[in-house]
Amino acid sequence: MVFLLTLCLVLLFTKLAGHFCNRVGIPSVIGELLVGILIGPALLGWIKPDDFMHYFSEIGVIILMFIAGLESDLELLKKYWRPALAVALLGIVFPAVMGFGVGEMFQFSVQNSIFLGVLFSATSVSISVQVLKDLKKIDTEEGATILGAAVVDDIVVVLILGVMLSLMNRSAPGEGLPMWEVLLLKGFFFVVIFAASKWLVPWLLNLSKKLITIEAVSAVSLVICLGFAYFAEMLDMGAIIGAFFAGVAIAQTDYRKAVDEKLETIGYTVFIPMFFVSIGLNMTFAGMSKHFLFIIVLTVVAVLSKLLGGALGARATGFKGVSTLIIGSGMVSRGEMALIIAQVGLTSSFLSEEYYSSVIIVIIATTIIAPLLLKATIMKQEKQLNY
């Protein structure tokens, strides 16, 4: 029954950390990430990344992205698809080129340098979503652009990774199909999601309203969320993409507010804190002294490349001033997406074991820096608006 102690420690420490962070004006997600580092293998070693943490954290990020979809304004997402595309593409090109440069600087092989660039092209929007929610900015034009860009970013990076693995005769889970089939599957995903959102989701929710049982609407909403997530994972789109679109689909119905309230309670009570702590659990200080310069250089490049790429993409499509920095900051976090790609790189020999821990440290660093940058830029915007 050790998992009960794990759950007790995570819930207690995350709520205390969230309280103190909010008191001093730091995003609460930073506290939760630091809890993972504190009670994880990096420092105290009370909790280790096991199957229990893995499954709960997976559910946590799925619910978090589902809630993000629920709270997103679909009209804004449609309106800002052009800046989202520009932000995503420039936010891939800059890290890919600069990441490759870092690999070459530290005498990686050409293949490993290319992989390093691809790895840091990925964006994890889940951390930024939390900050946007905390500051009530998720349904703004900047929030819509960040969410849209993250979806495009995930699709493009997965396709690039698939092409790279195919060309180098390596394989990852779910890979091995010709590129035209991969693209066809991506298109099929969006067609099915659109049809399900338009006809199936409203029908299921209306049906659940007639069921004589406790919280039927909430339960069916969760079924829709998990079903979309599983379908997306089947087609190698990533469960969080499916969960996000499930939230967007339910947001178009009359059940949006009720579902949002119930799922927030479920998510933030247990599962979402487990997700943020699990990221901190991946932190280790092994090899830091040996690769200290590599870690510093790669962290600076990882942050600046996404910040510049996202900001320039936003500026090129009509955003101005601090808004461009908000969007760039929202794309900085690498989170679970980069962790997954790093694992693929390790098993495919694109990332050496010697540098694996150092790369994980940089991924965690970007995940901690991103919400601080995002909050600082949002506060700057609000200060300007109040004058």
N, C-alpha and C positions, 0 to 999 in steps of 0.2 A: 504493500500500500504506500510505497514511497511517493507515488504520483500525487497523493493527497498533500503531502508536505510541500512538494514542488508547487502545487497550485496555491497553497496558503502563502508561501513566501512570495511568489510572483504578484498575487493580488495585493498583499499588504504593502510590499515595497513600491510597487508601481503607483499606488494611490498616494502614498506618502511623498514619493518623488514628484508626482504630478502637482500635489499641493504646494510644495516648496518652490517648484519651478514657476507656477502661476503667481506665487507671492512676489517673486523677484522679476517677473516679466519675461521669463524664458518659455518657449513652447513646451508644453508638458511632454510631448513625444521625446524630447531630448532626455528628460529624466528617466523615461521608460527604457530608452536605449542604454543609458548609463547604468541602470539597474542590472541589465543583462551582462554588462562588463564587470560590474561589482560582484554579483553573486555567482557569476559563471566561471569557467576555467581560467580566464585571464587573471583574476584576483583571488577571491575567496574559495571558489570551486565548490560551492554548495549545490549548484545545479549544473547538469551537463546536457548537451544537445542530444536528447534521446527521441524515441518514436513518439512518446506522449507529447513532448514539446513540439515536435515536427507537425503532428496531425492537428493539434489545437491551433498552432500558428498559421497553418494552411487555411483552416476554417476562418481564422481571424482576418487574414488579408482578403479573403473572398467576401466576408461580410462588410469589411471596410470599403471595398470597391463597390459593393452593392449599394451601400448607403450613399456613396459619392454619386452613383448613377441616379438614385432617388432624388437627390438634392440638386441635380444638374438641370439647367434650363435647356430643353431640347432646341428651342428656337435660337438660343445663343450659340449652341454647338453647331447648328446648321449655318448660322450667319458667319461664324468665324472659322469655317473649314479651310479657307485659303491661308490665313496666318498660321493655323495649326500645322498645315502641310509645310509651309516655309520654315517654321520654327523646328519641326521635326527633322527636315532634311539638312538644314544647316547645323542643327544640333547633333547630327550624325557625322557630317563631313569634317567639322572642326576637331572633335575628339579622335576620329579615325586617323587623320593626318598627324595630329600632334602626339597621339599615343604611339603611332608608328615611329615617330621621331625619338621618343623616349626609349623605345626598344632598341633602336639603332645606336643611341647614345651609350647604352649600357651593354652593347655588343651582343644583343640577342640575334638569333638566326632570323633571316628575312620572314619566314613563315611565322615564327613566334612574335616578331614585331607587328606583323599584320594582324595577328590574333589579338594582341594587346590593344591595338586601335579599335578593333571590332568590339572587344569586351567593354571598353569605356565609352562606346557609342550608345550603349543601352541606357535607358532611363527607367527609374522606378518611381511612379507617381504617387504611390500609397503614402509616403511620408509627407509629401507636399499637400496631398488631400487633407491630411489631419490638420496641418497648419491653416489651410484655407477654410476648413470647417470651424476651427477655433476662432478665427478672426472674421467669420461670416462673409467670406469672399469667394465661396465656391460657385456662386451663380452670377459672378461678374464677367465682363468680357475677358479679363485676364485669366480668370479661373477656367472659363470655357476653352480658351486657347490652350492652356496648359494640359487640360484633360484630353482635348482632341489631339494635340501634338504627341502626348504619351502613347495613345492608341496607335497612331501612325508609326511612331518610333519603334514600338514593340514589333509590329508587323514587318517593317523594313529590316530591322536588325536580325530577326529570326530568318528572313529570306537570305540575307547576306551570309549569315552563319551557315545556312544550309548549302549555299553555293560553294562557300569556302571548303566545307567538309567534303562535298562531292568532288571538287577539283583535286583535293589532296588525298582522295580515296580513304577518308576517315569517316566514321559514322557516329551519330548520336542517337539517343532514343527517339524513335518516330521518324528518323530520316531514312534516306535510301530511295526515295521516289524521284522520278524525273522532275525537273523544275516546272514543266508545264502542268504536271499533275498537282504539284504543290500550290501553284498559283490558282489552279482550278478549285482546289479544296478551300482556299482562302475566300474566293468568290462565292462558293457554295455556302460557306459559313454565314456570310452577310445576307445572302438571299433568305436562308432559313430563319435567321434572327429577325429580319424585317417582317417576314410572314408571321412568325410566332408572336412578335410584339403587337402586330396589328389585329390579329384574330384570336390566337390561342390564349394569350395572357389575360385579356379582358373577360373571355368566356370562363376561364378557370377561377378568376377572382369573383365573378358574379355567382358562380356555382358554389364557391366556398362560403359565400354569405348565407346561403340557404341551409348549410350544414348545421345540425343541432349538436354542437360540441364547442368546447372552450377554445378560444383564439384560433378558429379555423382559418380566417383570412391571413393571419400572421404565419401560420404553419404552411399554407399553400404558397404564400409569397416566398418563404424560405425554400420550398420545393422548387419553385421557378428559378430562384437564384442558383441553387446547387445544380439543377438540371442544365441551365445555360452554361454554368462553369464547367460541368463535366463534358458537355458537347464541345465547348471551345478547346478543352484539353485534348479531347479525342482527335481534333483536327490540328493539333500543335499550335493553337492560337494563344494558349495560356489561360488558365482558369479565371484570372482576374479580369481579362477582357470580357469573357462571357458574363461574369458577375456584374460588371459595370453596365453592360447593355441590358441585363435583366432589370437593374434598377431604373434605367432610362425608360424601359417599357412600362413598368409599373407607375412611374412618375406621370405617364400620360393618362392614367385612370383616376377615378374619384377616390381611390384607396391610398393615394400617395402619403398623406399626412399620418394616417393611422398606422400604416406599415412602417413608416420612418420612425415613429416614436417607439414602437415595439421592438424593432430590429436594433435600434440604438441601445436600448436597454440590454438586450441579449448580447450584443457585440461588445459594448464597452464595460460590461460587468466582468466578463471572463475572457472571450476569445481574442479581442483586439490587443489588450495588454500582453497576452502570450506571444502574439506576432512580433511586437516591438522588442520585447525582451529576447526573443529567439535570435534577432539580428545581433544584439550585443553578445550573445553566447558564442557567436562565431569568431569573436575577437580573441586574438592571442598575441602576446608580446614576444613570442619565439622568433628569433632571427632579426629583431628590430635593430640591434646594434650593428650587425653585419651589413644590413641593407638600408641603413638609416638614410643615406643620401638618395637612394632610389625611391624610398617611401615619400620623402619630402618633395622631390621633383615631380613624381607621378601624381601626388595629391594636388599640388599647385596646378599642374597641367589638366588634371581631371576636372577641377572646379572651374578654371578659367575657360577651358574649351567649350563646355556646355553653356556657361554663362554668356560668353561672347556669341556663340552660334545661335542660341535661343534669342538673345537680345537683337542681333542683326536680322534674324528672320522676322521678328516682330516689327522692327523698324521698317523693313522693306515692304511690309504689308499695311502700313498706316499707323502703327502705334508710335507714341512719342514719349520722351522724357522717362520718368520713373517706371511707367508701365512696361517698357521694354526690359528693364532690369528685373521687375517682378516676374515676368515670363521666363527670362533667362535663369533666374534663381530657382524657379519651380521645376526646372529640368535638370538641376545639378545632381540630385540624389540618384545613386545607382542601385542601392538596396538589393532586394531579392532577385531581380532580373539579372544583375551582374553576377551575383553569387551562383546562380544556376549556370550561366555561361562559363564562369570560371571552373566549375566542376566538370563541364563538358570539355573544356580545354585541357584540364589535368588528365582526364581519362583518354583524350585523343592525342596527348603529347604535344599540344600546342602551347602549353604552359608548364614549365618545369616545376618539379617539387620544391626546388631550392627557392623559387620566387613566389610560390603559391600563397604562403602565409602573409608575405609582404603585400601582395595584391589584395588579399582579403582585408588587411588593415586599411588600405587605401579606400576600398569600397565602403567600409564602415565609417571612415573619416568623412567621405562625401555625404553619407547618410546623416551624419551629425551636423555637418557644416550647412547643408542645404536649408533645413528649417530656420536656422539662425539668419542666414542671408535673406530668406523669403520674408521672415517677419520684419527684419530691418528695412527692407525696401517697401513693404506695405505700410509700415509706420511713417516712413518718409513721405509716401504719397498722401497719407491722411493728414500729415502735418501741413503739407502744401495746400491741400484742399480747404483746411480750416483757416488759412490766411485770406 
